[in-house]
Amino acid sequence: MNSESYILRSAHTEELQRLSEFSRIYDPGTHRFLREIGIRPDWQCLEAGAGTGTIAAWLASFVGIGGSVLATDTKPALLENAAKDHEFTAIYHDLTQDSLAENAYDLVHCRAVLEHLDSADQAFHSLAGATNAGGWLVIESHDLSPSSIDLVCRHTRSDLAPTVSKFLELGAQAMSRFGATPEYGSKLLHNFLDAGFIELTLETHAYPFAGGAESLFSLSLSQVEEALLGSGAMTQSEYEEALAVFNNPDSEFLTPLLVSVRGRAPTRS
């Protein structure tokens, strides 16, 4: 995975804190979406771009000793704590450069990764190829297109919406400059159909969360302070005003729109 495609870059501790908050907000929805498949105890599972390993650990509790979970990431050190307490294997893997075993997994899951990559379609096809015949591919990606940002902001408190809108727009612009596809979530269903997947399900979610100094938006904004100020995308006063809005524990926000698609791989001749 090309780290240069990411706008969010920081020290290990700060990244661990942000990803932990991300997992707290997003994991319940992912758990339900995966559970509906009917995960079996003997399944071989791949969790690509595993972050802190919370989903890999959850999957490991389902498949038990009869199955296996491989968790991959370009920062495998972030997986260490979860891997100590749960039966899964964590390795370094870059979706944009490293291959995956073909037809190897009963379940392949990847969340909030492809939209950050400069070769997202290539990564999608790699994940699709790793799914065995009759197995399930589940991909969740954000849609940071202008229309989706507008939709989220129309359901955000009116005094908070301008700050949220500017923050998400700046994030999308930065992702595009790195060659990524911030609206990749809107392409997912088309890609699944093109790859021949069947029994498709698509859901979209914007998850609510409270503001605060350790909230998702506050942690994310703090990580890109240098980039925003250095590029002139925000002035110091604009940055401080936005951080004050996100730090307010009485404020309620919505995540960017997450598109979740699952499908069963066709039988291959």
MORADA-V264641 format. One record per residue. N is the residue number from 1. RES is the residue in three letters. SS is DSSP state (2 for helix, 1 for strand, 0 for the rest). PSI is psi in degrees with one decimal (none if undefined). Layout:
# MORADA-V264641
n: <N,N>
res: <RES,RES>
ss: <SS,SS>
psi: <PSI,PSI>
This chain:
# MORADA-V264641
n: <1,2,3,4,5,6,7,8,9,10,11,12,13,14,15,16,17,18,19,20,21,22,23,24,25,26,27,28,29,30,31,32,33,34,35,36,37,38,39,40,41,42,43,44,45,46,47,48,49,50,51,52,53,54,55,56,57,58,59,60,61,62,63,64,65,66,67,68,69,70,71,72,73,74,75,76,77,78,79,80,81,82,83,84,85,86,87,88,89,90,91,92,93,94,95,96,97,98,99,100,101,102,103,104,105,106,107,108,109,110,111,112,113,114,115,116,117,118,119,120,121,122,123,124,125,126,127,128,129,130,131,132,133,134,135,136,137,138,139,140,141,142,143,144,145,146,147,148,149,150,151,152,153,154,155,156,157,158,159,160,161,162,163,164,165,166,167,168,169,170,171,172,173,174,175,176,177,178,179,180,181,182,183,184,185,186,187,188,189,190,191,192,193,194,195,196,197,198,199,200,201,202,203,204,205,206,207,208,209,210,211,212,213,214,215,216,217,218,219,220,221,222,223,224,225,226,227,228,229,230,231,232,233,234,235,236,237,238,239,240,241,242,243,244,245,246,247,248,249,250,251,252,253,254,255,256,257,258,259,260,261,262,263,264,265,266,267,268,269>
res: <MET,ASN,SER,GLU,SER,TYR,ILE,LEU,ARG,SER,ALA,HIS,THR,GLU,GLU,LEU,GLN,ARG,LEU,SER,GLU,PHE,SER,ARG,ILE,TYR,ASP,PRO,GLY,THR,HIS,ARG,PHE,LEU,ARG,GLU,ILE,GLY,ILE,ARG,PRO,ASP,TRP,GLN,CYS,LEU,GLU,ALA,GLY,ALA,GLY,THR,GLY,THR,ILE,ALA,ALA,TRP,LEU,ALA,SER,PHE,VAL,GLY,ILE,GLY,GLY,SER,VAL,LEU,ALA,THR,ASP,THR,LYS,PRO,ALA,LEU,LEU,GLU,ASN,ALA,ALA,LYS,ASP,HIS,GLU,PHE,THR,ALA,ILE,TYR,HIS,ASP,LEU,THR,GLN,ASP,SER,LEU,ALA,GLU,ASN,ALA,TYR,ASP,LEU,VAL,HIS,CYS,ARG,ALA,VAL,LEU,GLU,HIS,LEU,ASP,SER,ALA,ASP,GLN,ALA,PHE,HIS,SER,LEU,ALA,GLY,ALA,THR,ASN,ALA,GLY,GLY,TRP,LEU,VAL,ILE,GLU,SER,HIS,ASP,LEU,SER,PRO,SER,SER,ILE,ASP,LEU,VAL,CYS,ARG,HIS,THR,ARG,SER,ASP,LEU,ALA,PRO,THR,VAL,SER,LYS,PHE,LEU,GLU,LEU,GLY,ALA,GLN,ALA,MET,SER,ARG,PHE,GLY,ALA,THR,PRO,GLU,TYR,GLY,SER,LYS,LEU,LEU,HIS,ASN,PHE,LEU,ASP,ALA,GLY,PHE,ILE,GLU,LEU,THR,LEU,GLU,THR,HIS,ALA,TYR,PRO,PHE,ALA,GLY,GLY,ALA,GLU,SER,LEU,PHE,SER,LEU,SER,LEU,SER,GLN,VAL,GLU,GLU,ALA,LEU,LEU,GLY,SER,GLY,ALA,MET,THR,GLN,SER,GLU,TYR,GLU,GLU,ALA,LEU,ALA,VAL,PHE,ASN,ASN,PRO,ASP,SER,GLU,PHE,LEU,THR,PRO,LEU,LEU,VAL,SER,VAL,ARG,GLY,ARG,ALA,PRO,THR,ARG,SER>
ss: <0,0,2,2,2,0,0,0,0,0,0,2,2,2,2,2,2,2,2,2,2,2,2,2,2,2,2,2,2,2,2,2,2,2,2,0,0,0,0,0,0,0,0,1,1,1,1,1,0,0,0,0,0,2,2,2,2,2,2,2,2,2,2,2,2,2,0,1,1,1,1,1,1,0,0,2,2,2,2,2,2,2,2,2,2,0,0,0,1,1,1,1,0,0,0,0,0,0,0,0,0,0,0,0,1,1,1,1,1,1,1,0,0,2,2,2,0,0,0,2,2,2,2,2,2,2,2,2,2,2,1,1,1,1,1,1,1,1,1,1,1,1,0,0,0,2,2,2,2,2,2,2,2,2,0,0,0,2,2,2,2,2,2,2,2,2,2,2,2,2,2,2,2,2,2,2,2,0,0,0,0,0,0,2,2,2,2,2,2,2,2,2,2,2,0,0,0,1,1,1,1,1,1,1,1,0,0,1,1,1,0,0,0,0,0,2,2,2,2,2,2,2,2,0,2,2,2,2,2,2,2,0,0,0,0,2,2,2,2,2,2,2,2,2,2,2,2,0,0,0,0,1,1,1,0,0,0,1,1,1,1,1,1,1,0,0,0,0,0>
psi: <124.8,107.1,-21.6,-11.7,-9.1,135.1,-30.7,107.7,135.8,-178.4,160.4,-48.8,-43.8,-40.6,-39.5,-40.8,-44.1,-45.1,-32.8,-40.6,-38.7,-47.2,-39.2,-38.6,-44.1,-27.0,-42.7,-40.7,-40.1,-41.3,-49.0,-44.1,-37.3,-39.5,-32.0,-18.2,-36.6,63.5,133.8,152.4,-21.1,11.4,148.2,121.1,146.6,125.9,103.7,131.9,56.2,-8.2,-121.7,-0.4,13.0,-38.2,-38.1,-42.7,-40.9,-43.7,-39.9,-33.9,-23.4,-47.7,-22.5,-159.2,-15.4,-16.4,-164.7,154.9,124.0,120.7,126.3,150.1,160.0,-8.0,68.4,-17.3,-28.3,-16.3,-7.6,-46.2,-45.3,-38.2,-27.3,-34.3,-3.9,153.3,79.5,159.5,132.0,129.4,160.6,134.4,134.5,111.8,-24.6,-11.5,-32.2,142.5,164.4,149.7,136.7,146.5,41.4,-14.8,140.8,-26.0,126.7,124.7,140.2,123.9,131.6,42.2,-52.6,-33.7,-15.2,-6.3,151.5,0.0,58.5,-40.4,-38.2,-43.3,-40.2,-47.9,-30.4,-43.4,-40.5,-41.0,-24.9,-14.7,127.3,165.7,125.3,-7.1,174.6,134.2,128.1,116.9,135.5,121.9,147.1,152.9,103.6,35.9,157.6,-40.1,-35.8,-37.7,-43.1,-40.8,-46.5,-42.6,-28.3,-16.8,15.6,146.4,136.2,-33.0,-14.9,-25.0,-42.4,-38.4,-44.5,-45.5,-46.6,-41.4,-46.4,-38.4,-42.3,-38.8,-44.2,-41.1,-41.9,-41.2,-42.3,-38.3,-29.5,2.3,5.7,176.9,88.6,-22.4,20.5,-30.6,-33.4,-14.8,-11.0,-50.1,-42.3,-42.6,-40.7,-43.8,-44.0,-33.3,-3.2,13.8,149.7,174.3,48.7,143.1,133.4,134.3,151.2,142.2,143.7,107.5,135.6,147.7,154.4,153.2,179.3,164.2,-24.9,24.8,165.8,-46.6,-38.9,-46.1,-40.3,-43.7,-42.0,-34.8,-26.0,15.6,-51.8,-42.3,-42.3,-45.9,-38.8,-33.1,-11.1,8.3,-28.8,145.7,167.8,-42.1,-38.0,-40.0,-47.2,-36.8,-43.3,-42.8,-37.3,-39.1,-47.3,-27.1,-11.8,114.3,-12.2,-3.6,148.8,131.7,170.0,143.1,161.8,156.6,124.0,126.1,123.1,125.2,135.8,149.9,157.3,134.8,139.6,161.2,129.2,135.5,none>
